[in-house]
């Protein structure tokens, strides 16, 4: 395949054109980046500088960004990797001398500090998932099938990173042991390396690893860089053996550059400006200690408003700008960034994989995750079933009496509330996986919509749906509801729709915010509001549009449908009267069932529905409840999709 061919990727409604040729150089000039910072909720935000006029050139080899915590290392790498919109920063970034395209993140591999591997899947399965979604048919050769080529590429990267012995081992979770920390990190790298990127970014790859494992990992990265790749890593406080592997470094202090250039020249540069590193001292520790001391001094001076001109002239960043190294760098940047962009004939193709393929692969991964955690879902179903069995034993075969009528009404309300506060509120998978979604979406795994559906269906089947179906069926026959196939199916359908609707609300709040407390409180507050507006009061006494609120209540829609389904064509009378007649009819006798209901000898289900202002005469009266629940579900799933799109846009 011609490396000069250019491709068009469409992310939902966005199209990008990019050049697939080898990336040999990334240059950046005067990068400044700020983030909004709010002092109080009610006050407007003010920008907080993160990077200030940072410049440099990274070429093929092992490049590193060094600095203390909060110096802007990750932010700089995010800018270079194209993970932050061009509208949010100032400065110029060039790739091989050309302006960085908006979709550059699709071309580059990016290994974040916190990996998002599926713990219940094996090393091979996690890598294969990346290959299945990010290797298009056009990027594969014509000699063998796509499936065979993807499998071969996965095996090649497994062998290259020394993962063959653990290829079929599960990654591991908080509750089950898996591969070691170093093997997990290498697996994460493999998920990016499988697409053969010529540029690879790694955010603190040695974090959480012991000294030996960290050195072994960095040596593997050095080997990869010697194959012609451009690798950029951020490091916090590496040992000297790791520093010796580096080709070029950028030292940052409070968002400013204090050095950029060859690693072999860094000690000489600092010696020239008056900072001598002892022979037996780790240069990395020396430079970082120097940067930290300066940062703390400046912060104290700023607090006291006593910034001295003499010290300001000796600042590391100021000295670097005045140095010969910076002047040489700036001349190179001027030559690179002065070049005009080129144009070439472009060949246009769609997204690397189709919408359906993205949905199927995401669904397959989610199904495997669910299927390999059967105990959690079986426990969920068992607990729900035991709870419903307890209610069934207490109200076993409830008779057709006024008390039985009251039991039916109360039980329907209880079941609906349990579906809201019990079954549905456990559906927070999108919140738990939101950062995973953002990372994989930015790396070009899938569009937003295939992920929503691919992640949603396994969450419902078999966990929540199975729990609801089994428990509700047990309760139906133990309580003694109407023995009719049609009534039973409508009963199950109504509860499933209530579960869908409630779960869509919890998913929306999970996608809307990163605050775990809001994801819990938000749905519960909305559910309580629905309970209130779905209560027993006369909507005719409430001026419009308040009366329309009843259509917003899941509780009202669910209970109404269940009552119509169960109570029509039923009569409820005193047991003694029914026994006296012997033919199922009731003698005339006044019986007080409810505050506002007084009937003679029996109560019909229809009269109770009338007392609750529930219409039941037509098929529309019965089916507008399920239809309303479907609309609820579609509405909040749409909001979930929009919230996830906004979350990605913000990045």
Secondary structure as GFF3:
##gff-version 3
##sequence-region A 1 651
A	DSSP	beta_strand	6	11	.	.	.	ID=ss1
A	DSSP	beta_strand	14	19	.	.	.	ID=ss2
A	DSSP	beta_strand	25	37	.	.	.	ID=ss3
A	DSSP	beta_strand	46	59	.	.	.	ID=ss4
A	DSSP	beta_strand	61	66	.	.	.	ID=ss5
A	DSSP	alpha_helix	73	80	.	.	.	ID=ss6
A	DSSP	three_ten_helix	86	88	.	.	.	ID=ss7
A	DSSP	beta_strand	89	95	.	.	.	ID=ss8
A	DSSP	beta_strand	98	99	.	.	.	ID=ss9
A	DSSP	alpha_helix	104	107	.	.	.	ID=ss10
A	DSSP	beta_strand	109	111	.	.	.	ID=ss11
A	DSSP	alpha_helix	123	134	.	.	.	ID=ss12
A	DSSP	three_ten_helix	137	139	.	.	.	ID=ss13
A	DSSP	alpha_helix	146	160	.	.	.	ID=ss14
A	DSSP	three_ten_helix	164	166	.	.	.	ID=ss15
A	DSSP	alpha_helix	181	193	.	.	.	ID=ss16
A	DSSP	beta_strand	199	203	.	.	.	ID=ss17
A	DSSP	alpha_helix	211	225	.	.	.	ID=ss18
A	DSSP	beta_strand	230	235	.	.	.	ID=ss19
A	DSSP	alpha_helix	240	243	.	.	.	ID=ss20
A	DSSP	beta_strand	248	253	.	.	.	ID=ss21
A	DSSP	beta_strand	256	262	.	.	.	ID=ss22
A	DSSP	three_ten_helix	263	265	.	.	.	ID=ss23
A	DSSP	alpha_helix	266	272	.	.	.	ID=ss24
A	DSSP	alpha_helix	283	304	.	.	.	ID=ss25
A	DSSP	alpha_helix	309	313	.	.	.	ID=ss26
A	DSSP	alpha_helix	316	321	.	.	.	ID=ss27
A	DSSP	alpha_helix	324	338	.	.	.	ID=ss28
A	DSSP	alpha_helix	355	371	.	.	.	ID=ss29
A	DSSP	alpha_helix	374	394	.	.	.	ID=ss30
A	DSSP	alpha_helix	402	418	.	.	.	ID=ss31
A	DSSP	pi_helix	419	423	.	.	.	ID=ss32
A	DSSP	three_ten_helix	424	426	.	.	.	ID=ss33
A	DSSP	alpha_helix	429	432	.	.	.	ID=ss34
A	DSSP	alpha_helix	434	442	.	.	.	ID=ss35
A	DSSP	alpha_helix	448	458	.	.	.	ID=ss36
A	DSSP	pi_helix	459	464	.	.	.	ID=ss37
A	DSSP	alpha_helix	465	479	.	.	.	ID=ss38
A	DSSP	alpha_helix	485	512	.	.	.	ID=ss39
A	DSSP	alpha_helix	516	533	.	.	.	ID=ss40
A	DSSP	three_ten_helix	539	541	.	.	.	ID=ss41
A	DSSP	three_ten_helix	546	552	.	.	.	ID=ss42
A	DSSP	alpha_helix	554	567	.	.	.	ID=ss43
A	DSSP	beta_strand	571	573	.	.	.	ID=ss44
A	DSSP	alpha_helix	575	581	.	.	.	ID=ss45
A	DSSP	beta_strand	590	594	.	.	.	ID=ss46
A	DSSP	beta_strand	597	600	.	.	.	ID=ss47
A	DSSP	beta_strand	602	604	.	.	.	ID=ss48
A	DSSP	alpha_helix	605	611	.	.	.	ID=ss49
A	DSSP	alpha_helix	619	650	.	.	.	ID=ss50
###
